[in-house]
Amino acid sequence: MQTEISTTELIETINVLTSDLKALKEKNKELADQLQQSKVSLIGEWSINLKNREVYWSDGMYELLNLEKDVAPDMKIFYKKLPRECSDQLNGAIQSVFLTRNNYSFEHFIIFDKSKALNVKTDLSLITDTESKPLKIVGKTSDITSVKSAQQELERLSLIASKTSNAIVILDISGNIDWINTGFTMMTGYRIEEIKKAPFKEYLYSNKSKFSDPHYLTQQLSEQHSINEELRLKTKMNKELWVLINISPILNYELNPVNYILIMSDITQQRKIEEELRQTEKMVALGKLSSGLAHELNNPASACTRAASQLQGVIGDLQKVTVELAKINADSKHWNTISDWFKLFLAKKEQTELLSPLELSDEEEKLNDWFNKKGIEQGWQLSPIFVQQGTWVADLEKIASWYPPELIEPVFILFCKSLEVSNISEAIEKGTGSISNLVNVVKSYSFMDQAAVQYVDIHDGIDDTLKILAHNITPEIEIVRQFQNDLPKIEIFGSELNQVWTNLLENAIFAVRGAGKITIRTFSYNDKLKVEIEDSGIGIPKEIWDRIFDPFFTTKEVGEGTGLGLDVVRRIVINRIGGEIDFVSKPGQTIFKVLLPVKKGK
């Protein structure tokens, strides 16, 4: 039965595991250094002439026995350097080689004093003449102290491996399973007799993993002592299991890998928690975006609603005055002039843009007085509309001269209501245009109805993100764009890249606390695209620089952030896109730098 753990406990567990893997890496380097020493260890060659009993020592033998070269070679000196049992063993080995004519090898010690001894290996062989008569006993004594120390350390590690709760697997050079500990059995349900010599890649959820390729392991491990990765394993019950894996080589005397040791820790629960929090982060981000979009959409939508409501009343008035004109028997000449004057009104509207509000108010007063003199009771309603269209008293006088007295009032009302319909239609068109633009921004931002991988212009993505976040950008926040115009489009996950801009810009907006400057720079850099987002906020304290990309880490108050924003940015930029991300910070200036690989599109 699984028990739930807190985020703090999970992080502590991860830290302990990281520490263990670091210790393993250091120990592996130490063993590799010992094996390197063994490669250049001392080898002493010696021989005994069976006819004249003459003894020969090579320079290596003198060095091995720690003797000056002016000392005459003598097997008695060699025997004195050996413990009694080793001396007897060497003597018996020489006799055995002489009698059996077979080569002989054994390991023993050379003792110098109580504090120093060498572990050596001696190989014996017999040299005969053409008639198979014995001529020489030839020996080669090699210092294997470092090798034995490394072997003992590996044995100790093997004992630890069999007791640890982490899963440990040893692979042969071809990537087949040689050995597993009980931790692997507990984790996956497999026993050694079930999977011995089976390819390790068969127990991965994806054979496309680079860890299933022994050539990749050989290449990577030749450049470093160990590598780490997160993989998905298949259990015996065919369940998916996420593990953090550290893989290191086991080297032979020539420093070539003969096995690979894999240490795995179950991080399934951690991944589950991270995924849940990422979904929470996405929902929080979606909530913020939805709130901002609702605010941005509300203004034009409300304007359209008001305009549509007004339009119904104006159309009713327009129908009413049209019927009234028909009753008065307005002829075709009158209707044609009404159409001509209406076109003139529409053309004169731009004149009002040259007048101040006070001047427009004065013109309304003049029109109202003129209407009163003509006995038109609705003059106070008509005056503002005519003034908005750039129509003055002189224009009204000219129009009135074209019509008999009984037609003047209904004609001006008809003009007024027609202009109102035009203005309201214009307002509705503007409002719906704003809504359409916002919808297009959202579609462009999310890459709706498009393939996941696109050739994208990073400037479009940044601009779309700024429009989406417009509700958070106060008038006191200055946005400065410093874009290089000739940047190529790049093939990339467009919607994911916009998540990067969203998180970085949201952090910049938060950092300036409602007032400050945010600068966005784009430029080419060593055949790559570089984007810098700079803010004038308080900066990031140096003591937390190495933690800001960690999942769950945040400096915001409870409820303001989950600590996954920059983790998401790092995963997308590095893991998904293959780019780089870094930052510099000091009080008053923080710059996040994103480097993107260029794959030019058409």
C-alpha positions in Angstrom: 0.0 0.0 0.0 1.5 3.3 -1.1 1.8 6.1 1.5 1.5 9.7 0.5 4.5 11.9 1.1 4.7 15.7 1.4 6.5 17.8 -1.2 9.2 18.6 1.4 9.9 15.0 2.1 10.0 14.2 -1.6 12.5 17.0 -2.2 14.7 15.7 0.7 14.6 12.2 -0.8 15.6 13.6 -4.2 18.5 15.5 -2.5 19.7 12.4 -0.7 19.6 10.4 -4.0 21.5 13.1 -5.8 24.1 13.0 -3.0 24.4 9.2 -3.3 24.8 9.4 -7.1 27.5 12.1 -6.7 29.4 9.9 -4.2 29.1 7.0 -6.6 30.5 9.1 -9.4 33.4 10.2 -7.2 34.1 6.6 -6.2 34.0 5.4 -9.8 36.6 8.1 -10.7 38.7 6.9 -7.9 38.5 3.3 -9.1 39.3 4.4 -12.7 42.4 6.3 -11.4 43.5 3.1 -9.5 43.1 1.1 -12.7 45.1 3.7 -14.6 47.8 3.3 -12.1 47.7 -0.5 -12.6 48.2 0.0 -16.3 51.7 1.5 -15.6 52.5 -0.8 -12.6 56.0 -2.3 -12.2 56.8 -5.5 -14.0 60.0 -7.3 -13.0 61.5 -10.0 -15.2 63.9 -12.6 -14.0 65.4 -15.9 -14.9 67.5 -18.8 -13.5 70.0 -20.6 -15.8 69.6 -24.3 -14.9 73.2 -25.1 -16.1 75.3 -22.6 -14.2 72.7 -21.3 -11.7 73.2 -17.7 -12.9 70.4 -15.3 -12.0 69.2 -12.4 -14.2 67.1 -9.5 -13.0 65.6 -6.7 -15.2 65.6 -3.1 -14.2 62.0 -3.5 -13.2 62.9 -6.3 -10.9 65.4 -4.1 -9.0 62.7 -1.4 -8.7 60.1 -3.9 -7.6 62.4 -5.2 -4.8 63.5 -1.7 -4.0 67.2 -2.5 -4.5 70.2 -0.6 -6.0 71.4 -1.9 -9.4 74.9 -2.6 -8.0 73.4 -5.5 -5.9 74.2 -8.8 -7.7 71.0 -10.7 -8.7 70.4 -13.5 -6.1 67.2 -15.5 -5.6 68.0 -15.7 -1.9 67.4 -11.9 -1.7 64.1 -12.4 -3.5 63.1 -15.2 -1.1 63.9 -13.0 1.9 61.4 -10.4 0.7 58.6 -13.0 0.7 56.6 -14.2 3.7 57.5 -17.8 4.7 54.4 -19.3 3.1 54.9 -17.3 -0.2 58.6 -18.4 -0.2 57.5 -22.0 0.0 54.9 -21.4 -2.7 57.5 -19.9 -5.1 59.9 -22.8 -4.5 57.2 -25.3 -5.1 56.1 -23.5 -8.2 59.6 -23.6 -9.7 59.8 -27.3 -9.1 56.4 -27.9 -10.6 57.3 -26.0 -13.8 60.6 -27.9 -14.0 58.9 -31.3 -13.6 55.7 -30.8 -15.5 57.0 -28.4 -18.2 53.7 -26.4 -17.7 53.4 -22.7 -17.0 52.4 -21.6 -13.5 50.9 -18.4 -12.1 50.2 -17.4 -8.5 49.6 -14.3 -6.4 51.7 -13.5 -3.3 53.2 -10.6 -1.4 56.6 -8.8 -1.2 57.2 -7.5 2.2 59.5 -4.5 2.9 58.6 -3.7 6.5 55.6 -3.8 8.8 54.0 -0.8 7.0 54.7 -1.6 3.4 53.9 -4.5 1.2 53.2 -5.2 -2.4 50.6 -7.5 -3.8 52.2 -9.2 -6.9 51.5 -11.8 -9.4 54.3 -14.1 -10.6 54.1 -16.0 -13.9 56.6 -18.9 -14.4 57.6 -20.8 -17.6 60.3 -23.2 -18.7 62.7 -22.6 -21.6 64.1 -25.7 -23.3 66.6 -26.4 -26.1 65.9 -28.0 -29.4 66.0 -31.4 -27.7 63.5 -30.3 -25.1 66.2 -30.2 -22.4 65.5 -27.5 -19.7 67.7 -24.4 -20.1 66.0 -21.6 -18.0 63.3 -20.9 -15.5 61.8 -17.6 -16.6 59.7 -15.5 -14.3 57.7 -12.3 -14.6 56.6 -10.6 -11.4 54.0 -7.8 -11.7 52.8 -5.3 -9.1 49.0 -5.8 -8.9 48.4 -3.9 -5.6 46.2 -1.2 -7.3 44.2 -3.8 -9.2 43.6 -5.9 -6.0 42.5 -2.7 -4.2 40.1 -1.8 -6.9 38.7 -5.4 -7.0 38.2 -5.3 -3.2 36.5 -2.0 -3.5 34.2 -3.4 -6.2 33.4 -6.4 -4.0 32.5 -4.0 -1.2 30.3 -2.0 -3.5 28.7 -5.2 -4.8 27.9 -6.1 -1.2 26.4 -2.7 -0.6 24.5 -3.0 -3.9 22.9 -6.2 -2.8 21.6 -4.5 0.4 20.5 -1.1 -0.9 16.9 -0.4 -1.6 17.8 1.3 -4.9 17.6 -1.0 -8.0 21.0 -1.9 -9.4 21.6 -3.7 -12.7 24.9 -4.8 -14.3 25.0 -5.0 -18.1 27.5 -6.6 -20.3 29.2 -4.7 -23.0 26.4 -5.5 -25.5 23.7 -4.1 -23.1 22.5 -7.4 -21.8 21.6 -8.0 -18.2 24.3 -9.8 -16.2 23.1 -9.2 -12.6 20.4 -7.5 -10.7 20.0 -6.8 -7.0 17.0 -7.5 -4.8 16.1 -3.8 -5.1 15.4 -4.3 -8.9 13.3 -7.3 -8.1 11.3 -5.4 -5.5 10.9 -2.5 -8.0 9.9 -4.5 -11.1 8.9 -8.0 -10.0 11.6 -9.7 -12.1 14.1 -12.2 -10.7 17.6 -12.7 -12.0 16.8 -16.1 -13.5 14.0 -14.6 -15.6 16.0 -11.8 -17.2 19.6 -12.8 -17.1 21.3 -12.2 -20.5 18.1 -10.5 -21.8 18.7 -7.0 -23.5 18.0 -4.3 -21.0 16.2 -2.3 -23.7 13.4 -4.9 -23.6 12.4 -3.5 -20.2 12.2 0.1 -21.3 8.9 1.5 -22.4 10.6 3.0 -25.5 13.3 1.2 -27.5 14.1 4.6 -29.0 15.9 5.6 -25.7 19.6 6.4 -26.2 20.3 4.1 -23.2 19.3 1.1 -25.3 22.2 1.7 -27.6 25.6 0.3 -26.3 27.5 2.4 -28.8 25.9 5.5 -27.3 27.0 4.4 -23.8 30.6 3.7 -24.9 30.8 7.1 -26.6 29.3 9.1 -23.8 31.1 7.2 -21.0 34.5 7.7 -22.7 34.0 11.4 -22.1 32.7 11.3 -18.5 32.6 8.8 -15.6 28.8 8.6 -15.4 25.6 9.9 -17.0 22.1 10.4 -15.6 18.7 10.2 -17.2 15.1 9.7 -16.5 13.6 6.6 -18.1 10.4 4.6 -18.1 10.6 0.9 -17.1 8.1 -1.8 -17.6 7.3 -3.9 -14.6 6.5 -7.6 -14.7 2.8 -6.5 -14.4 3.4 -4.3 -17.5 3.0 -1.1 -15.5 4.9 2.0 -16.3 7.6 3.1 -13.8 9.6 6.3 -14.0 13.2 5.9 -12.7 16.1 8.2 -12.2 19.1 6.2 -13.6 22.8 6.7 -13.1 25.1 4.6 -15.4 28.8 4.1 -15.0 31.3 1.8 -16.7 33.3 -1.0 -15.1 36.7 -1.0 -16.6 39.3 -3.7 -17.2 43.1 -3.3 -16.8 43.3 -1.5 -20.2 40.6 1.0 -19.1 38.1 -0.4 -21.6 34.5 -0.9 -20.4 33.6 -4.6 -19.7 30.4 -3.9 -17.9 28.0 -1.1 -17.1 26.5 -0.6 -13.7 23.1 1.1 -13.5 21.7 2.5 -10.3 18.0 3.3 -10.4 15.6 5.1 -8.0 11.8 5.1 -8.4 10.6 8.6 -9.1 7.1 7.7 -10.3 5.4 9.4 -7.4 7.6 12.5 -7.8 6.8 12.6 -11.5 3.1 12.2 -10.7 3.2 15.1 -8.2 5.2 17.2 -10.7 2.7 16.5 -13.5 -0.2 17.4 -11.2 1.4 20.6 -10.3 2.3 21.4 -13.9 -1.4 20.8 -14.8 -2.3 23.1 -11.9 0.2 25.7 -13.2 -1.4 25.4 -16.6 -4.8 25.9 -15.2 -3.7 28.8 -13.1 -2.1 30.3 -16.2 -5.2 29.6 -18.2 -7.3 31.2 -15.5 -5.1 34.4 -15.7 -5.3 34.5 -19.4 -9.1 33.9 -19.4 -9.6 36.6 -16.9 -7.5 39.0 -19.0 -9.2 38.0 -22.2 -12.6 38.4 -20.5 -11.7 41.9 -19.5 -10.3 42.8 -23.0 -13.4 41.3 -24.7 -15.9 42.9 -22.3 -15.3 46.5 -23.5 -16.0 46.0 -27.2 -18.7 43.4 -26.5 -20.5 45.9 -24.2 -20.1 48.7 -26.7 -21.7 46.4 -29.4 -24.5 45.5 -27.1 -25.3 49.2 -26.3 -25.0 50.1 -30.0 -27.3 47.3 -31.1 -29.9 48.4 -28.4 -29.7 52.0 -29.6 -30.0 50.9 -33.2 -33.4 49.4 -32.7 -34.8 52.7 -31.5 -33.2 54.8 -34.2 -34.4 52.5 -36.9 -37.9 52.8 -35.5 -37.6 56.6 -35.6 -36.2 56.5 -39.1 -39.2 54.4 -40.3 -41.6 56.8 -38.6 -40.2 60.0 -40.2 -40.0 58.3 -43.6 -43.7 57.5 -43.5 -44.4 61.2 -42.4 -42.5 62.5 -45.5 -44.4 60.2 -47.7 -47.7 61.5 -46.3 -46.6 65.1 -47.0 -46.1 64.1 -50.6 -42.4 64.6 -50.9 -41.6 64.1 -54.6 -38.6 62.4 -56.3 -36.7 65.6 -56.5 -36.8 66.0 -52.7 -35.7 62.4 -52.2 -32.8 62.7 -54.6 -31.5 65.8 -52.8 -31.9 64.1 -49.4 -29.6 61.4 -50.7 -27.0 63.9 -52.0 -27.0 65.9 -48.8 -26.5 62.7 -46.8 -23.4 61.8 -48.7 -22.1 65.3 -48.1 -22.6 65.0 -44.4 -20.6 61.8 -44.3 -17.8 63.5 -46.2 -17.6 66.5 -43.7 -17.1 64.4 -40.6 -13.3 64.8 -40.6 -13.7 68.6 -40.0 -14.7 68.0 -36.4 -11.3 66.5 -35.6 -9.8 70.0 -36.0 -12.0 71.6 -33.2 -11.6 71.5 -29.5 -14.4 70.2 -27.2 -15.2 73.9 -26.2 -15.4 74.9 -29.8 -17.7 72.0 -30.6 -19.9 73.0 -27.7 -20.2 76.5 -29.1 -21.2 75.1 -32.5 -24.0 73.0 -30.8 -25.4 76.1 -29.2 -25.5 77.9 -32.5 -27.3 75.0 -34.2 -29.8 74.7 -31.3 -30.6 78.4 -31.6 -31.1 78.0 -35.4 -33.5 75.1 -34.9 -35.5 77.1 -32.3 -35.9 79.9 -34.7 -37.2 77.5 -37.3 -39.7 76.1 -34.8 -38.1 72.6 -34.7 -38.8 71.3 -31.2 -36.2 68.4 -31.4 -33.4 70.8 -32.2 -31.6 70.1 -28.9 -31.4 66.4 -29.9 -30.4 67.1 -33.5 -27.6 69.6 -32.8 -24.9 67.3 -31.3 -25.3 64.8 -34.1 -25.0 67.4 -36.9 -21.9 68.9 -35.1 -20.3 65.5 -34.9 -20.6 65.3 -38.7 -19.0 68.7 -39.2 -22.3 70.5 -40.2 -22.7 74.1 -39.2 -25.4 76.8 -39.4 -24.5 77.9 -42.9 -24.9 74.3 -44.1 -28.4 74.1 -42.5 -29.4 77.4 -44.1 -28.4 76.1 -47.6 -30.3 72.8 -47.0 -33.4 74.5 -45.8 -33.6 76.6 -48.9 -34.1 73.5 -51.0 -37.3 72.4 -49.3 -40.8 73.9 -48.6 -41.4 74.9 -44.9 -43.6 71.8 -44.2 -40.7 69.4 -45.2 -37.8 71.2 -43.3 -38.4 69.5 -39.9 -39.0 65.9 -41.1 -36.1 66.2 -43.6 -33.6 67.3 -40.8 -34.9 64.5 -38.5 -34.4 62.0 -41.4 -30.9 63.3 -41.9 -30.2 63.0 -38.2 -31.6 59.5 -37.8 -29.7 58.3 -40.9 -26.5 59.7 -39.5 -27.1 58.0 -36.2 -27.6 54.7 -38.0 -24.3 55.3 -39.8 -22.5 56.1 -36.5 -23.9 53.2 -34.6 -23.0 50.8 -37.4 -19.5 52.2 -37.4 -19.3 51.6 -33.6 -20.5 48.0 -34.0 -18.0 47.4 -36.8 -15.2 48.7 -34.6 -16.3 46.6 -31.6 -16.6 43.4 -33.6 -13.3 44.1 -35.2 -11.6 44.4 -31.8 -13.2 41.1 -30.8 -12.1 39.4 -34.0 -8.5 40.7 -33.5 -8.4 39.3 -30.0 -9.7 35.9 -31.2 -7.0 35.9 -33.9 -4.4 36.8 -31.3 -5.5 33.8 -29.2 -5.5 31.5 -32.2 -2.0 32.7 -33.2 -0.8 32.4 -29.6 -2.1 28.9 -29.2 -1.4 27.7 -32.8 -5.0 26.5 -33.0 -5.8 24.4 -36.0 -2.1 24.2 -36.9 0.6 21.4 -36.7 2.6 21.2 -33.5 5.9 22.0 -35.2 5.8 25.2 -37.3 8.1 27.6 -39.0 7.5 30.6 -36.8 8.6 34.2 -36.5 9.6 34.7 -32.8 8.6 38.3 -33.0 5.0 37.3 -33.8 5.0 35.0 -30.8 6.4 37.7 -28.5 3.8 40.3 -29.7 0.9 37.8 -29.3 2.1 37.1 -25.8 2.2 40.8 -24.9 -1.3 41.2 -26.3 -2.5 38.3 -24.2 -0.9 39.8 -21.1 -2.0 43.4 -21.9 -4.4 43.4 -18.9 -1.4 43.0 -16.5 0.7 45.7 -18.1 -0.2 49.0 -16.4 0.4 52.4 -18.1 3.4 52.8 -15.8 5.2 49.8 -17.3 7.2 50.7 -20.4 7.6 47.9 -22.9 10.7 48.4 -25.2 11.1 46.2 -28.3 14.6 46.0 -29.7 14.0 43.5 -32.5 16.5 42.5 -35.3 14.4 42.7 -38.4 16.1 40.1 -40.6 15.9 37.1 -38.3 14.9 33.9 -40.1 11.9 31.8 -39.1 12.7 28.7 -37.1 11.1 25.3 -37.1 9.9 24.8 -33.5 7.0 23.9 -31.2 5.3 27.3 -31.6 2.7 27.0 -28.8 5.4 25.7 -26.3 7.7 28.5 -27.2 4.9 31.0 -26.4 4.7 29.3 -23.0 8.3 30.3 -22.5 7.6 34.0 -23.4 4.5 33.9 -21.2 6.3 32.7 -18.1 9.3 35.0 -18.6 7.2 38.1 -19.3 4.9 37.4 -16.4 7.9 37.2 -14.1 9.2 40.4 -15.5 5.8 42.1 -15.0 5.7 40.8 -11.4 9.3 42.0 -10.8 8.7 45.6 -11.7 5.7 45.7 -9.3 3.4 47.8 -11.6 5.9 50.4 -12.6 9.2 50.0 -14.5 10.7 49.1 -17.8 10.8 45.8 -19.6 13.1 45.5 -22.6 12.9 42.6 -25.1 15.8 42.1 -27.5 16.2 39.7 -30.3 19.3 39.1 -32.5 21.3 36.5 -34.2 24.2 34.9 -32.2 26.6 32.3 -33.6 24.1 30.9 -36.1 21.4 30.8 -33.4 18.7 33.2 -32.3 19.0 34.9 -29.0 16.2 36.5 -27.0 16.8 38.6 -23.9 14.0 39.8 -21.6 15.2 42.4 -19.2 13.3 44.0 -16.3 14.2 46.9 -14.0 12.9 45.0 -10.9 14.7 44.5 -7.6 16.8 41.6 -9.0 17.3 38.0 -7.9 19.2 37.4 -4.6 22.5 35.7 -5.4 22.0 33.0 -2.7 19.1 31.5 -4.7 20.6 31.7 -8.2 21.3 27.9 -8.3 17.7 27.1 -7.3 15.4 29.3 -9.5 15.0 26.6 -12.2 14.2 23.9 -9.6 10.6 22.6 -9.6 8.4 23.9 -6.7 10.9 26.7 -5.8 9.3 30.2 -5.7 9.9 33.5 -4.0 6.3 34.6 -4.4 3.8 34.6 -1.7 1.5 31.6 -1.1 -1.2 31.6 -3.8 0.8 33.8 -6.2 2.9 31.0 -7.8 3.5 27.3 -7.8 7.3 27.4 -8.5 6.9 25.6 -11.8 7.1 28.5 -14.2 10.8 28.6 -14.7 11.0 24.8 -14.5 8.6 24.6 -17.4 10.7 27.2 -19.3 13.9 25.2 -18.7 12.3 21.9 -19.8 10.8 23.4 -23.0 14.0 25.3 -24.0 16.5 22.6 -23.2 14.7 19.3 -23.5 12.1 20.0 -26.1 13.8 22.6 -28.3 17.5 21.8 -27.7 18.3 25.4 -26.8 20.0 27.1 -23.8 18.8 29.4 -21.1 20.7 31.5 -18.6 20.3 34.7 -16.6 22.2 37.5 -14.9 20.8 39.7 -12.2 21.6 42.6 -10.0 19.4 45.2 -8.2 17.6 47.1 -10.9 18.4 44.7 -13.7 17.6 41.1 -14.4 18.1 39.6 -17.9 16.9 36.1 -18.9 18.8 34.9 -22.1 17.2 32.3 -24.3 19.3 30.8 -27.1 17.4 28.9 -29.8 18.8 26.7 -32.6 18.1 27.9 -36.1 16.5 25.6 -38.6 15.6 28.0 -41.4 12.2 27.6 -43.1 11.1 28.7 -46.5 
